[in-house]
């Protein structure tokens, strides 16, 4: 392959890779240091630690925080710098929102 053919192909490959890298950077996640497990990254769709399914950690003032109403068997919890909507029966994170993004509303 000559030098003239190589550059356009590299540029084209870079253009296709750019949106993938940008999307991965935007996906909200929380990193937790779990005893016995070390650092664990939690993203939407992942299971959260069991303590976040407890009613005592549910945000009762979700309206004041400009969050949507949780559905049946769901609750909003605060994990580090995110609000996380947790499905209580299966313990998955349904939605993650940056606290700073919500408070700008």
C-alpha positions as CSV (number, residue, x, y, z in Angstrom):
1,X,0.0,0.0,0.0
2,X,1.4,3.4,-0.9
3,X,1.7,6.3,1.4
4,X,-1.0,8.2,-0.6
5,X,-3.6,5.4,0.0
6,X,-2.8,5.0,3.6
7,X,-3.5,8.4,5.0
8,X,-7.2,8.7,3.8
9,X,-7.9,5.2,5.2
10,X,-6.4,6.1,8.6
11,X,-8.4,9.3,8.7
12,X,-11.6,7.4,7.8
13,X,-10.9,4.9,10.6
14,X,-10.3,7.7,13.1
15,X,-13.6,9.3,12.2
16,X,-15.5,6.1,12.9
17,X,-13.7,5.5,16.2
18,X,-14.3,9.0,17.5
19,X,-18.1,8.7,18.2
20,X,-17.5,5.3,20.0
21,X,-14.9,6.9,22.3
22,X,-17.0,9.9,23.0
23,X,-20.1,7.8,23.9
24,X,-18.1,5.6,26.3
25,X,-16.8,8.7,28.1
26,X,-20.4,10.0,28.5
27,X,-21.8,6.9,30.1
28,X,-22.5,7.6,33.8
29,X,-20.8,5.3,36.3
30,X,-19.9,5.2,39.9
31,X,-16.7,3.7,41.3
32,X,-17.1,2.1,44.7
33,X,-14.3,0.6,46.9
34,X,-15.9,-2.6,48.2
35,X,-14.4,-4.5,51.1
36,X,-13.0,-7.8,49.7
37,X,-13.8,-6.9,46.1
38,X,-11.7,-3.7,45.6
39,X,-12.8,-1.0,43.2
40,X,-16.1,-1.8,41.4
41,X,-17.5,0.3,38.6
42,X,-21.3,0.4,38.5
43,X,-23.1,1.6,35.3
44,X,-26.8,1.7,34.3
45,X,-28.0,-1.9,34.1
46,X,-25.5,-3.2,36.6
47,X,-26.4,-4.5,40.1
48,X,-25.9,-2.2,43.0
49,X,-24.7,-3.3,46.4
50,X,-27.6,-4.6,48.5
51,X,-27.5,-1.6,51.0
52,X,-28.8,0.7,48.2
53,X,-32.0,-1.4,48.0
54,X,-32.8,-0.5,51.7
55,X,-35.7,1.8,52.3
56,X,-33.6,3.8,54.8
57,X,-31.3,5.0,51.9
58,X,-34.2,6.0,49.6
59,X,-34.4,9.8,48.8
60,X,-37.8,10.8,50.1
61,X,-37.4,14.4,48.7
62,X,-36.8,13.4,45.1
63,X,-39.2,16.1,43.9
64,X,-37.0,18.8,45.5
65,X,-34.0,17.4,43.8
66,X,-35.9,17.6,40.4
67,X,-35.9,13.8,39.9
68,X,-38.7,11.9,38.1
69,X,-41.1,10.0,40.3
70,X,-39.8,6.5,41.0
71,X,-42.0,3.7,39.7
72,X,-43.4,0.8,41.7
73,X,-40.6,-1.1,43.4
74,X,-38.1,1.6,42.6
75,X,-36.3,4.3,44.6
76,X,-33.8,7.0,44.1
77,X,-30.6,6.8,46.2
78,X,-27.5,8.9,46.3
79,X,-24.2,7.2,45.5
80,X,-21.2,9.6,45.5
81,X,-21.8,12.3,43.0
82,X,-24.8,10.6,41.3
83,X,-28.5,10.0,41.9
84,X,-29.3,6.4,41.0
85,X,-32.7,5.0,40.3
86,X,-32.7,1.5,41.7
87,X,-35.0,-1.4,40.9
88,X,-35.5,-2.9,44.3
89,X,-36.4,-6.5,43.4
90,X,-33.5,-7.2,41.1
91,X,-31.1,-4.5,42.5
92,X,-30.2,-2.9,39.2
93,X,-29.4,0.7,38.5
94,X,-32.0,1.8,36.0
95,X,-30.8,5.4,35.6
96,X,-27.9,7.5,36.8
97,X,-27.9,11.3,36.9
98,X,-25.0,13.6,37.9
99,X,-26.0,15.6,40.9
100,X,-24.5,18.7,39.4
101,X,-26.7,18.4,36.3
102,X,-29.9,18.2,38.3
103,X,-29.1,21.1,40.6
104,X,-28.7,23.4,37.5
105,X,-32.4,23.1,36.7
